[in-house]
Amino acid sequence: MAATRVTILALLLLYGIIIMGDTHGRSVVAKACPLYCLDVDYMTCASSGEEKLTGQCNCCLAPKNCTLHLKDGTTVSCT
């Protein structure tokens, strides 16, 4: 019975490693998003040219290389 439990635990560990993927010795860093929203009117991104896209709450939620255009006329560059 104990051997079965060890085998099951070993398989779960192996599956976890497979699912998480091999990081090749690199550390994995989690990104925390701040809990605030800017008063965004629209967003433009390098990939979409000058097309006005639906604005995101802040740069943490917006794609990279996008600009948030605020309702007061200022802009925030998301790099």
Distance bins in CASP14 RR format, pairs under 12 A and 6 or more apart:
PFRMAT RR
TARGET T0000
AUTHOR 0000-0000-0000
RMODE 2
METHOD distances of the structure
MODEL  1
1 7 0 0 0 0 0 1 0 0 0 0 0
1 8 0 0 0 0 0 1 0 0 0 0 0
2 8 0 0 0 0 0 1 0 0 0 0 0
2 9 0 0 0 0 0 1 0 0 0 0 0
3 9 0 0 0 0 0 1 0 0 0 0 0
3 10 0 0 0 0 0 1 0 0 0 0 0
4 10 0 0 0 0 0 1 0 0 0 0 0
4 11 0 0 0 0 0 1 0 0 0 0 0
5 11 0 0 0 0 0 1 0 0 0 0 0
5 12 0 0 0 0 0 1 0 0 0 0 0
6 12 0 0 0 0 0 1 0 0 0 0 0
6 13 0 0 0 0 0 1 0 0 0 0 0
7 13 0 0 0 0 0 1 0 0 0 0 0
7 14 0 0 0 0 0 1 0 0 0 0 0
8 14 0 0 0 0 0 1 0 0 0 0 0
8 15 0 0 0 0 0 1 0 0 0 0 0
9 15 0 0 0 0 0 1 0 0 0 0 0
9 16 0 0 0 0 0 1 0 0 0 0 0
10 16 0 0 0 0 0 1 0 0 0 0 0
10 17 0 0 0 0 0 1 0 0 0 0 0
11 17 0 0 0 0 0 1 0 0 0 0 0
11 18 0 0 0 0 0 1 0 0 0 0 0
12 18 0 0 0 0 0 1 0 0 0 0 0
12 19 0 0 0 0 0 1 0 0 0 0 0
13 19 0 0 0 0 0 1 0 0 0 0 0
13 20 0 0 0 0 0 1 0 0 0 0 0
14 20 0 0 0 0 0 1 0 0 0 0 0
14 21 0 0 0 0 0 1 0 0 0 0 0
15 21 0 0 0 0 0 1 0 0 0 0 0
16 22 0 0 0 0 0 1 0 0 0 0 0
17 23 0 0 0 0 0 1 0 0 0 0 0
20 28 0 0 0 0 1 0 0 0 0 0 0
21 28 0 0 0 0 1 0 0 0 0 0 0
22 28 0 0 0 0 0 1 0 0 0 0 0
23 29 0 0 0 0 0 1 0 0 0 0 0
31 59 0 0 0 0 0 1 0 0 0 0 0
31 60 1 0 0 1 0 0 0 0 0 0 0
31 61 0 0 0 0 0 1 0 0 0 0 0
31 64 0 0 0 0 0 1 0 0 0 0 0
32 60 0 0 0 0 1 0 0 0 0 0 0
33 56 0 0 0 0 0 1 0 0 0 0 0
33 57 0 0 0 0 1 0 0 0 0 0 0
33 58 1 0 0 1 0 0 0 0 0 0 0
33 59 0 0 0 0 1 0 0 0 0 0 0
33 60 1 1 0 0 0 0 0 0 0 0 0
33 61 1 0 0 1 0 0 0 0 0 0 0
33 62 0 0 0 0 0 1 0 0 0 0 0
34 57 0 0 0 0 1 0 0 0 0 0 0
34 58 1 0 0 1 0 0 0 0 0 0 0
34 59 0 0 0 0 1 0 0 0 0 0 0
34 60 1 0 0 1 0 0 0 0 0 0 0
34 61 0 0 0 0 1 0 0 0 0 0 0
35 57 0 0 0 0 1 0 0 0 0 0 0
35 58 0 0 0 0 1 0 0 0 0 0 0
35 60 0 0 0 0 1 0 0 0 0 0 0
35 61 0 0 0 0 0 1 0 0 0 0 0
36 57 1 0 0 1 0 0 0 0 0 0 0
36 58 1 0 0 1 0 0 0 0 0 0 0
36 59 0 0 0 0 0 1 0 0 0 0 0
36 60 0 0 0 0 1 0 0 0 0 0 0
36 61 0 0 0 0 0 1 0 0 0 0 0
37 55 0 0 0 0 0 1 0 0 0 0 0
37 56 0 0 0 0 1 0 0 0 0 0 0
37 57 1 0 1 0 0 0 0 0 0 0 0
37 58 1 0 0 1 0 0 0 0 0 0 0
37 59 0 0 0 0 0 1 0 0 0 0 0
37 60 0 0 0 0 0 1 0 0 0 0 0
37 61 0 0 0 0 1 0 0 0 0 0 0
37 62 0 0 0 0 0 1 0 0 0 0 0
37 68 0 0 0 0 0 1 0 0 0 0 0
37 70 0 0 0 0 0 1 0 0 0 0 0
37 71 0 0 0 0 0 1 0 0 0 0 0
37 76 0 0 0 0 0 1 0 0 0 0 0
38 55 0 0 0 0 1 0 0 0 0 0 0
38 56 0 0 0 0 1 0 0 0 0 0 0
38 57 1 0 0 1 0 0 0 0 0 0 0
38 58 1 0 1 0 0 0 0 0 0 0 0
38 59 0 0 0 0 1 0 0 0 0 0 0
38 60 0 0 0 0 0 1 0 0 0 0 0
38 61 0 0 0 0 0 1 0 0 0 0 0
38 62 0 0 0 0 1 0 0 0 0 0 0
38 67 0 0 0 0 0 1 0 0 0 0 0
38 68 1 0 0 1 0 0 0 0 0 0 0
38 69 0 0 0 0 0 1 0 0 0 0 0
38 70 1 0 1 0 0 0 0 0 0 0 0
38 71 0 0 0 0 1 0 0 0 0 0 0
38 72 0 0 0 0 1 0 0 0 0 0 0
38 73 0 0 0 0 0 1 0 0 0 0 0
38 74 0 0 0 0 1 0 0 0 0 0 0
38 75 0 0 0 0 0 1 0 0 0 0 0
38 76 1 0 0 1 0 0 0 0 0 0 0
38 78 0 0 0 0 0 1 0 0 0 0 0
39 55 0 0 0 0 0 1 0 0 0 0 0
39 57 0 0 0 0 1 0 0 0 0 0 0
39 58 0 0 0 0 0 1 0 0 0 0 0
39 68 0 0 0 0 1 0 0 0 0 0 0
39 69 0 0 0 0 0 1 0 0 0 0 0
39 70 1 0 1 0 0 0 0 0 0 0 0
39 71 1 0 1 0 0 0 0 0 0 0 0
39 72 1 0 0 1 0 0 0 0 0 0 0
39 73 0 0 0 0 1 0 0 0 0 0 0
39 74 0 0 0 0 1 0 0 0 0 0 0
39 76 0 0 0 0 0 1 0 0 0 0 0
40 52 0 0 0 0 0 1 0 0 0 0 0
40 53 0 0 0 0 0 1 0 0 0 0 0
40 54 0 0 0 0 1 0 0 0 0 0 0
40 55 1 0 1 0 0 0 0 0 0 0 0
40 56 1 0 0 1 0 0 0 0 0 0 0
40 57 1 0 0 1 0 0 0 0 0 0 0
40 58 0 0 0 0 1 0 0 0 0 0 0
40 59 0 0 0 0 0 1 0 0 0 0 0
40 61 0 0 0 0 0 1 0 0 0 0 0
40 62 0 0 0 0 1 0 0 0 0 0 0
40 66 0 0 0 0 0 1 0 0 0 0 0
40 67 0 0 0 0 0 1 0 0 0 0 0
40 68 1 0 1 0 0 0 0 0 0 0 0
40 69 1 0 0 1 0 0 0 0 0 0 0
40 70 1 0 1 0 0 0 0 0 0 0 0
40 71 1 0 0 1 0 0 0 0 0 0 0
40 72 0 0 0 0 0 1 0 0 0 0 0
40 73 0 0 0 0 0 1 0 0 0 0 0
40 74 0 0 0 0 0 1 0 0 0 0 0
40 75 0 0 0 0 0 1 0 0 0 0 0
40 76 0 0 0 0 1 0 0 0 0 0 0
40 78 0 0 0 0 0 1 0 0 0 0 0
41 52 0 0 0 0 1 0 0 0 0 0 0
41 53 0 0 0 0 0 1 0 0 0 0 0
41 54 0 0 0 0 0 1 0 0 0 0 0
41 55 1 0 0 1 0 0 0 0 0 0 0
41 56 0 0 0 0 0 1 0 0 0 0 0
41 67 0 0 0 0 0 1 0 0 0 0 0
41 68 0 0 0 0 1 0 0 0 0 0 0
41 69 1 0 1 0 0 0 0 0 0 0 0
41 70 1 0 0 1 0 0 0 0 0 0 0
41 71 1 0 1 0 0 0 0 0 0 0 0
41 72 0 0 0 0 1 0 0 0 0 0 0
41 73 1 0 0 1 0 0 0 0 0 0 0
41 74 0 0 0 0 0 1 0 0 0 0 0
41 75 0 0 0 0 0 1 0 0 0 0 0
41 76 0 0 0 0 0 1 0 0 0 0 0
42 48 0 0 0 0 0 1 0 0 0 0 0
42 50 0 0 0 0 0 1 0 0 0 0 0
42 51 0 0 0 0 1 0 0 0 0 0 0
42 52 1 0 1 0 0 0 0 0 0 0 0
42 53 1 0 0 1 0 0 0 0 0 0 0
42 54 1 0 0 1 0 0 0 0 0 0 0
42 55 1 0 1 0 0 0 0 0 0 0 0
42 56 0 0 0 0 0 1 0 0 0 0 0
42 62 0 0 0 0 0 1 0 0 0 0 0
42 66 0 0 0 0 0 1 0 0 0 0 0
42 67 0 0 0 0 1 0 0 0 0 0 0
42 68 0 0 0 0 1 0 0 0 0 0 0
42 69 1 0 1 0 0 0 0 0 0 0 0
42 70 0 0 0 0 1 0 0 0 0 0 0
42 71 0 0 0 0 1 0 0 0 0 0 0
42 73 0 0 0 0 0 1 0 0 0 0 0
42 75 0 0 0 0 0 1 0 0 0 0 0
43 49 0 0 0 0 0 1 0 0 0 0 0
43 50 0 0 0 0 0 1 0 0 0 0 0
43 51 0 0 0 0 1 0 0 0 0 0 0
43 52 1 0 0 1 0 0 0 0 0 0 0
43 53 1 0 1 0 0 0 0 0 0 0 0
43 54 1 0 0 1 0 0 0 0 0 0 0
43 55 1 1 0 0 0 0 0 0 0 0 0
43 56 1 0 0 1 0 0 0 0 0 0 0
43 57 0 0 0 0 0 1 0 0 0 0 0
43 58 0 0 0 0 0 1 0 0 0 0 0
43 59 0 0 0 0 1 0 0 0 0 0 0
43 61 0 0 0 0 0 1 0 0 0 0 0
43 62 1 0 0 1 0 0 0 0 0 0 0
43 63 0 0 0 0 1 0 0 0 0 0 0
43 65 0 0 0 0 0 1 0 0 0 0 0
43 66 1 0 1 0 0 0 0 0 0 0 0
43 67 1 0 0 1 0 0 0 0 0 0 0
43 68 1 0 1 0 0 0 0 0 0 0 0
43 69 1 0 0 1 0 0 0 0 0 0 0
43 70 0 0 0 0 0 1 0 0 0 0 0
43 75 0 0 0 0 1 0 0 0 0 0 0
43 76 0 0 0 0 1 0 0 0 0 0 0
43 77 0 0 0 0 0 1 0 0 0 0 0
43 78 0 0 0 0 1 0 0 0 0 0 0
44 50 1 0 0 1 0 0 0 0 0 0 0
44 51 1 0 0 1 0 0 0 0 0 0 0
44 52 1 0 0 1 0 0 0 0 0 0 0
44 53 1 0 0 1 0 0 0 0 0 0 0
44 54 0 0 0 0 0 1 0 0 0 0 0
44 55 0 0 0 0 1 0 0 0 0 0 0
44 56 0 0 0 0 0 1 0 0 0 0 0
44 62 0 0 0 0 0 1 0 0 0 0 0
44 63 0 0 0 0 0 1 0 0 0 0 0
44 65 0 0 0 0 1 0 0 0 0 0 0
44 66 1 0 0 1 0 0 0 0 0 0 0
44 67 1 0 1 0 0 0 0 0 0 0 0
44 68 0 0 0 0 1 0 0 0 0 0 0
44 69 1 0 0 1 0 0 0 0 0 0 0
44 75 0 0 0 0 1 0 0 0 0 0 0
44 76 0 0 0 0 0 1 0 0 0 0 0
44 77 0 0 0 0 0 1 0 0 0 0 0
44 78 0 0 0 0 0 1 0 0 0 0 0
45 51 0 0 0 0 1 0 0 0 0 0 0
45 52 0 0 0 0 0 1 0 0 0 0 0
45 53 1 0 0 1 0 0 0 0 0 0 0
45 54 0 0 0 0 0 1 0 0 0 0 0
45 55 0 0 0 0 0 1 0 0 0 0 0
45 56 0 0 0 0 0 1 0 0 0 0 0
45 59 0 0 0 0 0 1 0 0 0 0 0
45 62 0 0 0 0 1 0 0 0 0 0 0
45 63 1 0 1 0 0 0 0 0 0 0 0
45 64 0 0 0 0 1 0 0 0 0 0 0
45 65 1 0 0 1 0 0 0 0 0 0 0
45 66 1 0 1 0 0 0 0 0 0 0 0
45 67 1 0 0 1 0 0 0 0 0 0 0
45 68 0 0 0 0 0 1 0 0 0 0 0
45 69 0 0 0 0 0 1 0 0 0 0 0
45 77 0 0 0 0 0 1 0 0 0 0 0
45 78 0 0 0 0 1 0 0 0 0 0 0
45 79 0 0 0 0 0 1 0 0 0 0 0
46 53 0 0 0 0 0 1 0 0 0 0 0
46 62 0 0 0 0 0 1 0 0 0 0 0
46 63 0 0 0 0 1 0 0 0 0 0 0
46 64 0 0 0 0 1 0 0 0 0 0 0
46 65 1 0 1 0 0 0 0 0 0 0 0
46 66 1 0 0 1 0 0 0 0 0 0 0
46 67 0 0 0 0 1 0 0 0 0 0 0
46 77 0 0 0 0 0 1 0 0 0 0 0
46 78 0 0 0 0 0 1 0 0 0 0 0
46 79 0 0 0 0 0 1 0 0 0 0 0
47 53 0 0 0 0 1 0 0 0 0 0 0
47 63 1 0 0 1 0 0 0 0 0 0 0
47 64 0 0 0 0 1 0 0 0 0 0 0
47 65 1 0 0 1 0 0 0 0 0 0 0
47 66 0 0 0 0 1 0 0 0 0 0 0
47 67 0 0 0 0 0 1 0 0 0 0 0
48 54 0 0 0 0 0 1 0 0 0 0 0
48 63 0 0 0 0 1 0 0 0 0 0 0
48 65 0 0 0 0 0 1 0 0 0 0 0
48 66 0 0 0 0 1 0 0 0 0 0 0
48 67 0 0 0 0 0 1 0 0 0 0 0
49 65 0 0 0 0 0 1 0 0 0 0 0
49 66 0 0 0 0 0 1 0 0 0 0 0
49 67 0 0 0 0 0 1 0 0 0 0 0
50 67 0 0 0 0 0 1 0 0 0 0 0
50 69 0 0 0 0 0 1 0 0 0 0 0
51 66 0 0 0 0 0 1 0 0 0 0 0
51 67 0 0 0 0 0 1 0 0 0 0 0
52 66 0 0 0 0 0 1 0 0 0 0 0
52 67 0 0 0 0 0 1 0 0 0 0 0
52 68 0 0 0 0 0 1 0 0 0 0 0
52 69 1 0 0 1 0 0 0 0 0 0 0
53 62 0 0 0 0 1 0 0 0 0 0 0
53 63 0 0 0 0 1 0 0 0 0 0 0
53 66 1 0 0 1 0 0 0 0 0 0 0
53 67 0 0 0 0 0 1 0 0 0 0 0
53 68 0 0 0 0 0 1 0 0 0 0 0
53 69 0 0 0 0 1 0 0 0 0 0 0
54 61 0 0 0 0 0 1 0 0 0 0 0
54 62 0 0 0 0 0 1 0 0 0 0 0
54 63 0 0 0 0 0 1 0 0 0 0 0
54 66 0 0 0 0 0 1 0 0 0 0 0
54 68 0 0 0 0 0 1 0 0 0 0 0
54 69 0 0 0 0 0 1 0 0 0 0 0
55 61 0 0 0 0 1 0 0 0 0 0 0
55 62 1 0 0 1 0 0 0 0 0 0 0
55 63 0 0 0 0 0 1 0 0 0 0 0
55 66 0 0 0 0 1 0 0 0 0 0 0
55 67 0 0 0 0 0 1 0 0 0 0 0
55 68 1 0 0 1 0 0 0 0 0 0 0
55 69 0 0 0 0 1 0 0 0 0 0 0
55 70 0 0 0 0 1 0 0 0 0 0 0
55 71 0 0 0 0 0 1 0 0 0 0 0
55 75 0 0 0 0 0 1 0 0 0 0 0
55 76 0 0 0 0 0 1 0 0 0 0 0
55 78 0 0 0 0 0 1 0 0 0 0 0
56 62 1 1 0 0 0 0 0 0 0 0 0
56 63 0 0 0 0 1 0 0 0 0 0 0
56 64 0 0 0 0 0 1 0 0 0 0 0
56 66 1 0 0 1 0 0 0 0 0 0 0
56 67 0 0 0 0 0 1 0 0 0 0 0
56 68 1 0 0 1 0 0 0 0 0 0 0
56 69 0 0 0 0 0 1 0 0 0 0 0
56 70 0 0 0 0 0 1 0 0 0 0 0
56 76 0 0 0 0 0 1 0 0 0 0 0
56 78 0 0 0 0 1 0 0 0 0 0 0
57 68 0 0 0 0 1 0 0 0 0 0 0
57 70 0 0 0 0 0 1 0 0 0 0 0
57 76 0 0 0 0 0 1 0 0 0 0 0
57 78 0 0 0 0 0 1 0 0 0 0 0
58 66 0 0 0 0 0 1 0 0 0 0 0
58 68 1 0 0 1 0 0 0 0 0 0 0
58 70 0 0 0 0 0 1 0 0 0 0 0
58 76 0 0 0 0 1 0 0 0 0 0 0
58 78 0 0 0 0 1 0 0 0 0 0 0
59 65 0 0 0 0 0 1 0 0 0 0 0
59 66 1 0 0 1 0 0 0 0 0 0 0
59 67 0 0 0 0 1 0 0 0 0 0 0
59 68 1 0 0 1 0 0 0 0 0 0 0
59 70 0 0 0 0 0 1 0 0 0 0 0
59 75 0 0 0 0 0 1 0 0 0 0 0
59 76 1 0 0 1 0 0 0 0 0 0 0
59 77 0 0 0 0 1 0 0 0 0 0 0
59 78 1 1 0 0 0 0 0 0 0 0 0
59 79 0 0 0 0 1 0 0 0 0 0 0
60 66 0 0 0 0 0 1 0 0 0 0 0
60 68 0 0 0 0 0 1 0 0 0 0 0
60 76 0 0 0 0 0 1 0 0 0 0 0
60 78 0 0 0 0 1 0 0 0 0 0 0
61 68 0 0 0 0 1 0 0 0 0 0 0
61 78 0 0 0 0 1 0 0 0 0 0 0
62 68 1 0 0 1 0 0 0 0 0 0 0
62 69 0 0 0 0 0 1 0 0 0 0 0
62 75 0 0 0 0 0 1 0 0 0 0 0
62 76 0 0 0 0 1 0 0 0 0 0 0
62 77 0 0 0 0 0 1 0 0 0 0 0
62 78 1 0 1 0 0 0 0 0 0 0 0
62 79 0 0 0 0 0 1 0 0 0 0 0
63 78 1 0 0 1 0 0 0 0 0 0 0
63 79 0 0 0 0 0 1 0 0 0 0 0
64 77 0 0 0 0 0 1 0 0 0 0 0
64 78 1 0 0 1 0 0 0 0 0 0 0
64 79 1 0 0 1 0 0 0 0 0 0 0
65 77 0 0 0 0 1 0 0 0 0 0 0
65 78 1 0 0 1 0 0 0 0 0 0 0
65 79 1 0 0 1 0 0 0 0 0 0 0
66 75 0 0 0 0 0 1 0 0 0 0 0
66 76 0 0 0 0 1 0 0 0 0 0 0
66 77 0 0 0 0 1 0 0 0 0 0 0
66 78 1 0 1 0 0 0 0 0 0 0 0
66 79 0 0 0 0 1 0 0 0 0 0 0
67 73 0 0 0 0 0 1 0 0 0 0 0
67 74 0 0 0 0 0 1 0 0 0 0 0
67 75 1 0 1 0 0 0 0 0 0 0 0
67 76 1 0 0 1 0 0 0 0 0 0 0
67 77 1 0 1 0 0 0 0 0 0 0 0
67 78 1 0 0 1 0 0 0 0 0 0 0
67 79 0 0 0 0 1 0 0 0 0 0 0
68 74 0 0 0 0 1 0 0 0 0 0 0
68 75 1 0 0 1 0 0 0 0 0 0 0
68 76 1 0 1 0 0 0 0 0 0 0 0
68 77 0 0 0 0 1 0 0 0 0 0 0
68 78 1 0 0 1 0 0 0 0 0 0 0
68 79 0 0 0 0 0 1 0 0 0 0 0
69 75 1 0 1 0 0 0 0 0 0 0 0
69 76 0 0 0 0 1 0 0 0 0 0 0
69 77 0 0 0 0 0 1 0 0 0 0 0
69 78 0 0 0 0 0 1 0 0 0 0 0
70 76 1 0 0 1 0 0 0 0 0 0 0
70 77 0 0 0 0 0 1 0 0 0 0 0
END
